[in-house]
């Protein structure tokens, strides 16, 4: 029984790590109150933009941009909810694993060292998983995982310059959104290699 709780804890931990490291958006650095305020402002601007106008400009109008901003805020709220659930599940599963340790008199028999070793082999060593993530981040930036911080920063700036929003003006909105996501992934890759928390990118105008 104990190994089931350990597997559940590891699964919740992996989910929380994925949501916390690789699913961040430009709104991840905002507090709940800031998101509420921003959403109210977007709602008011959307209501104003929906008033009848004489002529609609071709392409993506202000209303569509405001709706997209609201959708991104809702996605960030869902990410935070799922992250909290994953962390809570990991904590509960870990506590349950400790409670079943005494033996069959409680929740179930204690897993043998051999079973724990097989579980670790099936799920993966956290150190190996982290090293794999560092390898992917280094490949994304085009540097070595052990490159000096100055080299990593220079590689990041070069990649960001290629995806500068000012250079993408006039392109399709889908391409601009893709470039924005790539910029966020590059920043997270830099932060993973330098072992520091990600700083949120400014929201898209």
HELIX and SHEET records of a PDB file:
HELIX    1   1 UNK A    2  UNK A   21  1                                  20    
HELIX    2   2 UNK A   32  UNK A   49  1                                  18    
HELIX    3   3 UNK A   62  UNK A   99  1                                  38    
HELIX    4   4 UNK A  100  UNK A  102  5                                   3    
HELIX    5   5 UNK A  113  UNK A  123  1                                  11    
HELIX    6   6 UNK A  126  UNK A  141  1                                  16    
HELIX    7   7 UNK A  149  UNK A  162  1                                  14    
HELIX    8   8 UNK A  165  UNK A  168  5                                   4    
HELIX    9   9 UNK A  173  UNK A  194  1                                  22    
END                                                                             
